[in-house]
Amino acid sequence: MSFLYPIPTTSSINLQHILTDPTGSRTGQLACANASRASMRTALKRCSSVKYSGGETDWMKTIKAIEDYLPHLLGLTKAIESDKLLITNEPVFTWRSTLSSRRVSAPPRISLSSFHFELSFVLFSLALSISNNAHSISASIGSYELGTEQDRQSGDFKLSQAVEALCRASGLLDHLSQSILPNWENQHSDGIVNLRSIRPPELSRESTAGLAQLTLADAEKFAIRRLLSRASMELHNSPGSGIPKSHPSPLLLAKLELNISKLYSNCKDCFKLSTGFTELTGSIKEYVYDQSVLSLARAYKWLAVDVGEKLGKFGEAIGWCQLAKDVLKELIGSTKKSTLVIRNRSITSNRADRKSKIESELDQLDNFLKVYERLNRTVTFETVPSSTNLLLKVPEGRSALNPKSFNLSSIPIPSSINYNNINSNKNSSNYQDDDSDDEEYNLNPNQNNLDYALKDTYY
């Protein structure tokens, strides 16, 4: 199971109508910022358009468009702080909150007069786009472990790209939670309480911290799949031959899964601490809950394999398998409604995916359980320990990855000389941006690729 975030969209704004250049030396800066923001807005709208049309989103193009605008936005705020640009009209930025629960089809628009609001949503959209790109990469490789060795190596490489992308998204969200949002709160004229009541729930310290944990957990989940790829291929080619020598340590896998379950649980706790917890869409809360439970069940499964295959303690192995099955059955029996909708897919199909994943885990457990029960009946005759005693033996989780550090100060801001030498096609007289903010658009799919302003800056 994977989660593709709905990407926020924004309304148009002409920066030259709200900012004045007292010296006349920053006309190019405003023109570049306008053009870059318009390109970003078009890319974000295309994501929404593709969602409704059922096509494929070019997430790299979206990422590039956002990253192209970011240095210009930082340059504007720096020029405003140094009075090189003056605010003549109140800047009102409007974004759609896509992680808020809603009863109507269109997500709510939120308008705030703050460059902090603009920067926060730009970084937030960038992180979600990077995460979606990673999940799209994972989805594109399918069951690559069941193919040839070349297929496996190619799939491992793509999974590595997805893992790195999720670590970057986690670091970006962590920076948003620990630096950008606190700075906004400290500078808000009406105080923190007022700000927390008017901004969208996803732009709280707690929500972004939770999303940072979520994306890191997703990264570790992909890393485990990559770690198991060779063993999975060998098991597929030689079914019934037992665990191959290339199989990673079951105890290591159990510790990794326990850490993943903890990360998802931490995410859930962060969401609950958020002032807008009840407003967060149920789909993301359900995804976090499901993944936490599935990871815990897999951890118990690997603990069963560890004591069964390595130590020959088949009674204890039976206990771990039963514990894992109990966890999964609790997930099946959950009364939570499945509202996870990914792109153009229906709620029904996502419920089917969820059920299929759980049943697959149960089938694996049943296979191990049958073997261990037979061996315990005929060889070891051990007593199956109680779940209470087993839970006392659960080891500490082990992390495999860390968020990739992100810092705005590392992003190069174009100098005024660069702005004054801009190409004539970015002159303010040529600035155009459709002011519509509808959810369906007819955009040219063959539009030229956008410049990648932050290439190699923090990747």
C-alpha positions in Angstrom: 0.0 0.0 0.0 1.2 3.5 -0.8 -0.1 7.0 -0.2 0.0 9.7 -2.9 -0.7 13.1 -1.3 -3.1 15.5 -3.0 -1.0 18.5 -4.0 -2.0 22.0 -2.9 -2.8 24.6 -5.6 -2.5 28.3 -5.4 -4.3 31.3 -6.9 -2.4 33.8 -9.1 -0.9 37.0 -7.7 1.0 39.7 -9.5 3.9 40.6 -7.3 4.5 43.9 -9.2 1.1 45.1 -8.0 2.1 44.7 -4.3 5.8 45.5 -4.3 7.5 48.7 -5.4 11.1 49.1 -6.5 12.2 52.5 -5.2 15.5 52.5 -7.1 14.3 50.9 -10.4 17.1 48.3 -10.1 14.9 45.4 -9.2 12.4 45.3 -12.1 14.0 42.1 -13.4 13.8 40.5 -10.0 10.0 41.1 -9.8 9.6 39.9 -13.4 11.5 36.7 -12.7 9.6 36.0 -9.6 6.3 36.5 -11.4 7.3 34.2 -14.2 8.6 31.5 -11.9 5.5 31.6 -9.7 3.3 31.3 -12.7 5.2 28.2 -13.9 5.0 26.7 -10.4 1.3 27.4 -10.3 0.7 25.8 -13.7 2.7 22.7 -12.6 0.6 22.4 -9.4 -2.6 22.8 -11.4 -1.5 20.1 -13.8 -1.2 17.6 -10.8 -4.8 18.3 -10.0 -5.9 18.1 -13.6 -4.2 14.7 -14.1 -5.8 13.4 -10.9 -9.2 13.9 -12.5 -8.3 12.8 -16.0 -6.7 9.5 -14.8 -3.3 10.2 -16.5 0.2 10.0 -15.1 1.8 12.9 -13.3 5.3 14.0 -14.1 6.4 14.6 -10.6 9.9 15.6 -11.5 8.5 18.5 -13.6 6.4 19.6 -10.6 9.5 19.4 -8.3 11.6 21.4 -10.7 8.9 24.1 -11.1 8.7 24.5 -7.3 12.4 24.6 -6.9 12.8 27.1 -9.6 10.4 29.5 -7.8 12.0 29.0 -4.3 15.2 31.1 -4.8 13.1 33.9 -6.3 10.8 33.9 -3.3 13.7 33.9 -0.9 15.2 36.8 -2.9 12.0 38.8 -2.5 11.8 38.3 1.2 15.4 39.3 1.6 14.9 42.4 -0.5 11.8 43.3 1.6 13.7 42.9 4.8 16.5 45.2 3.6 13.9 47.8 2.2 15.2 47.3 -1.3 11.6 46.4 -2.2 8.7 48.1 -0.5 5.2 46.6 0.1 2.6 49.0 -1.3 -0.4 46.8 -1.2 -1.3 44.0 1.2 0.0 40.7 -0.3 -2.7 38.1 0.0 -1.6 34.6 -0.9 -4.3 31.9 -1.5 -3.7 28.2 -1.2 -5.9 25.2 -1.2 -5.6 23.0 1.9 -5.6 19.4 0.6 -5.1 17.5 3.8 -8.1 19.0 5.6 -11.2 16.8 5.9 -14.2 18.0 4.0 -17.7 17.0 3.0 -17.6 18.9 -0.3 -15.5 17.9 -3.4 -13.3 20.9 -3.5 -10.7 21.4 -0.8 -11.0 24.7 1.2 -9.1 27.8 0.1 -7.1 29.7 2.7 -6.0 33.3 2.2 -3.4 34.9 4.4 -1.4 38.1 4.1 2.1 36.7 4.8 5.2 35.8 2.9 5.8 33.2 5.7 2.5 31.6 4.6 3.7 31.5 1.0 7.1 30.1 1.9 5.6 27.4 4.2 3.1 26.2 1.5 5.8 26.2 -1.2 8.1 24.0 0.9 5.2 21.8 2.0 4.2 21.3 -1.7 7.8 20.5 -2.5 8.0 17.8 0.2 4.7 16.2 -0.8 5.8 16.2 -4.5 9.1 14.5 -3.7 7.3 11.9 -1.6 4.8 11.3 -4.4 7.6 10.9 -6.9 9.2 8.2 -4.7 5.9 6.3 -4.4 5.4 6.5 -8.2 8.9 5.1 -8.7 8.0 2.2 -6.4 4.7 1.6 -8.2 6.4 1.6 -11.6 8.7 -1.4 -10.9 5.9 -3.8 -9.9 6.9 -7.2 -8.6 10.4 -6.8 -10.0 11.8 -9.5 -7.6 10.0 -12.2 -9.6 11.8 -11.4 -12.9 15.4 -11.8 -14.1 18.6 -10.8 -12.3 18.8 -7.8 -14.5 15.2 -6.9 -13.5 16.2 -7.2 -9.9 19.2 -5.0 -10.2 17.3 -2.4 -12.1 14.5 -2.5 -9.5 16.9 -2.2 -6.6 18.4 0.9 -8.3 15.0 2.5 -8.6 14.1 1.7 -5.1 17.3 3.3 -3.9 16.2 6.5 -5.7 12.8 6.3 -4.0 14.5 5.8 -0.6 16.7 8.8 -1.1 13.8 10.9 -2.2 11.8 10.1 0.9 14.7 10.9 3.1 14.9 14.3 1.4 11.2 14.8 1.9 11.5 13.9 5.6 14.4 16.3 6.1 12.5 19.1 4.4 9.4 18.5 6.5 11.5 18.3 9.6 13.1 21.7 8.7 9.6 23.1 8.2 8.5 21.9 11.6 11.6 23.0 13.5 12.6 26.2 11.8 10.2 27.8 9.3 6.9 27.4 11.2 8.4 28.5 14.6 9.9 31.6 12.9 6.5 32.4 11.4 4.8 32.0 14.8 7.4 34.3 16.5 6.9 37.0 13.9 3.1 36.9 13.6 1.7 40.2 14.8 -1.5 38.7 16.4 0.3 36.0 18.4 0.7 32.2 18.1 -2.8 31.4 19.3 -4.4 33.5 16.5 -2.1 32.1 13.9 -2.8 28.5 14.9 -6.5 29.2 14.6 -6.4 30.6 11.0 -3.7 28.5 9.2 -4.5 25.1 7.7 -4.0 22.0 10.0 -1.2 20.6 7.8 0.9 23.7 8.5 1.4 23.1 12.2 4.6 22.1 13.8 3.1 18.9 15.0 1.5 17.9 11.7 4.7 18.5 9.7 6.7 16.7 12.3 4.4 13.8 12.0 4.7 13.8 8.2 8.5 13.8 8.6 8.2 10.6 10.6 5.8 9.2 8.0 8.0 9.8 5.0 11.0 8.4 6.9 9.0 5.2 7.8 8.0 4.9 4.1 11.7 5.2 3.2 12.7 2.4 5.6 9.9 0.2 4.3 11.2 0.6 0.7 14.8 -0.1 2.0 13.6 -3.4 3.5 12.0 -4.4 0.3 15.3 -3.7 -1.5 17.2 -5.7 1.2 15.0 -8.7 0.6 15.0 -8.6 -3.2 17.6 -11.3 -3.9 16.1 -13.7 -1.4 12.6 -13.1 -2.8 13.8 -13.9 -6.3 15.5 -17.1 -5.1 12.4 -18.2 -3.2 10.3 -17.6 -6.2 12.6 -19.6 -8.5 13.0 -22.4 -5.9 9.7 -22.6 -3.9 9.7 -24.9 -0.9 13.4 -25.0 -0.5 13.5 -23.0 2.7 15.0 -19.7 3.5 18.0 -19.1 1.1 21.5 -18.2 2.3 21.1 -14.7 0.8 18.2 -14.0 3.2 18.9 -11.2 5.6 18.9 -11.9 9.3 15.3 -12.4 10.5 16.2 -10.7 13.8 17.6 -7.7 11.9 14.4 -7.5 9.8 12.3 -7.7 13.0 14.1 -4.8 14.6 13.8 -2.8 11.4 10.1 -3.4 11.2 9.7 -2.5 14.9 11.3 0.8 14.2 9.1 1.4 11.2 6.0 0.7 13.4 7.3 3.1 16.0 7.8 5.8 13.4 4.2 5.5 12.2 3.0 5.5 15.8 5.1 8.6 16.4 3.4 10.2 13.4 0.0 9.4 14.8 1.0 10.9 18.2 2.2 14.1 16.5 -1.1 14.4 14.6 -3.0 14.0 17.8 -1.0 16.8 19.4 -1.8 19.1 16.5 -4.5 21.7 17.2 -6.2 20.8 13.9 -6.1 17.0 14.4 -9.8 16.6 13.9 -9.6 18.5 10.6 -6.9 16.3 9.1 -8.4 14.1 6.4 -9.2 10.6 7.5 -7.3 9.0 4.6 -3.9 9.9 5.9 -4.7 8.9 9.5 -6.0 5.6 8.3 -2.8 5.0 6.2 -0.6 5.7 9.3 -2.7 3.3 11.4 -2.6 0.5 8.8 1.1 0.8 8.2 1.9 0.8 11.9 -0.1 -2.4 12.5 1.3 -4.1 9.4 4.9 -3.3 10.4 4.3 -4.7 13.9 2.8 -7.9 12.5 5.8 -8.3 10.2 8.1 -7.8 13.1 6.4 -10.6 15.0 6.6 -12.8 11.9 10.4 -12.3 11.6 10.8 -13.0 15.3 9.0 -16.3 14.7 11.3 -17.1 11.8 14.4 -16.2 13.9 13.7 -18.5 16.8 12.2 -21.2 14.5 14.9 -21.4 11.8 17.9 -20.3 13.9 17.3 -21.8 17.3 14.8 -24.5 16.6 12.4 -23.2 19.3 9.2 -24.1 17.4 6.9 -23.6 20.4 8.0 -20.0 20.7 7.9 -19.6 16.9 4.2 -20.7 17.0 3.5 -18.1 19.7 5.0 -15.3 17.6 3.1 -16.4 14.5 -0.2 -16.4 16.5 0.6 -13.0 17.9 1.2 -11.6 14.4 -2.1 -13.2 13.2 -4.0 -11.6 16.1 -2.6 -8.2 15.2 -3.6 -8.6 11.6 -7.1 -9.9 12.5 -7.5 -6.8 14.6 -6.7 -4.7 11.5 -9.2 -6.7 9.4 -11.9 -6.2 12.1 -11.3 -2.5 12.4 -14.4 -0.5 11.9 -12.5 2.3 10.3 -13.9 3.4 7.0 -11.5 3.1 4.1 -11.4 6.6 2.6 -8.0 6.4 1.0 -8.3 7.7 -2.5 -5.2 7.8 -4.7 -5.4 9.9 -7.8 -8.4 8.6 -9.9 -8.8 5.3 -8.1 -12.1 4.5 -6.3 -12.6 3.9 -2.7 -13.7 0.3 -3.5 -10.4 -0.5 -5.2 -8.4 0.9 -2.3 -10.3 -1.2 0.1 -9.5 -4.2 -2.1 -5.8 -3.3 -2.1 -5.8 -3.0 1.7 -7.6 -6.4 2.1 -5.3 -8.0 -0.4 -2.2 -6.9 1.5 -3.5 -8.1 4.8 -4.5 -11.5 3.3 -1.0 -11.8 1.8 0.6 -11.4 5.2 -1.8 -13.9 6.7 -1.0 -16.4 4.0 2.7 -16.1 4.8 2.1 -16.5 8.5 -0.1 -19.6 7.9 2.7 -21.2 5.9 5.2 -20.7 8.6 2.7 -21.7 11.3 1.9 -25.0 9.6 5.6 -25.9 9.4 6.4 -25.0 13.0 3.3 -26.7 14.4 4.2 -29.9 12.5 7.8 -29.8 13.8 6.7 -29.0 17.3 4.2 -32.0 17.2 6.8 -34.4 16.0 10.2 -33.1 17.2 10.4 -30.6 20.1 7.0 -30.9 21.9 7.5 -27.4 23.4 4.8 -25.4 25.2 3.6 -22.4 23.3 4.4 -19.3 25.5 1.6 -16.8 26.2 1.4 -13.5 24.4 2.2 -11.7 27.7 5.5 -13.5 28.1 6.4 -13.0 24.4 5.8 -9.3 24.6 8.3 -9.0 27.4 10.9 -10.4 24.9 10.3 -7.9 22.1 13.6 -6.3 21.2 14.3 -2.6 20.6 13.8 -1.4 17.1 16.7 -0.4 14.9 16.7 2.5 12.5 18.4 2.2 9.1 18.0 5.7 7.7 18.1 9.3 8.7 16.3 12.4 7.2 18.5 14.2 4.7 19.4 17.6 6.1 17.7 20.6 4.4 18.5 24.3 5.0 17.3 27.3 3.2 20.6 29.1 3.7 22.2 26.6 1.3 19.9 27.8 -1.5 21.7 30.3 -3.8 19.7 33.5 -4.3 20.3 35.2 -7.7 22.1 38.6 -7.4 20.6 41.8 -8.7 23.1 41.7 -11.6 21.6 38.3 -12.7 18.2 39.8 -12.5 19.1 42.8 -14.6 20.4 40.5 -17.3 17.3 38.4 -17.6 16.1 37.4 -21.0 13.6 39.7 -22.6 10.9 37.0 -22.6 10.6 37.3 -18.8 9.9 41.1 -19.0 7.0 42.2 -16.9 5.1 43.2 -20.0 4.9 39.6 -21.0 3.7 38.3 -17.6 0.5 36.3 -17.9 -1.2 34.0 -15.5 -4.7 32.5 -15.6 -6.5 33.6 -12.6 -8.8 30.6 -12.5 -8.4 28.2 -9.6 -10.7 25.4 -10.7 -9.9 21.7 -10.1 -10.1 20.7 -13.7 -7.8 22.1 -16.4 -7.0 21.7 -20.1 -3.2 22.1 -20.0 -0.7 21.4 -22.8 1.1 18.2 -21.9 3.9 19.0 -24.3 4.9 22.2 -22.5 8.7 22.6 -22.4 10.5 21.4 -19.3 10.9 23.9 -16.6 14.3 25.1 -15.4 15.8 23.3 -12.5 17.1 26.1 -10.4 18.1 24.1 -7.4 19.8 21.2 -9.1 22.5 19.7 -6.9 21.8 22.3 -4.2 20.8 19.8 -1.5 20.4 16.5 -3.3 
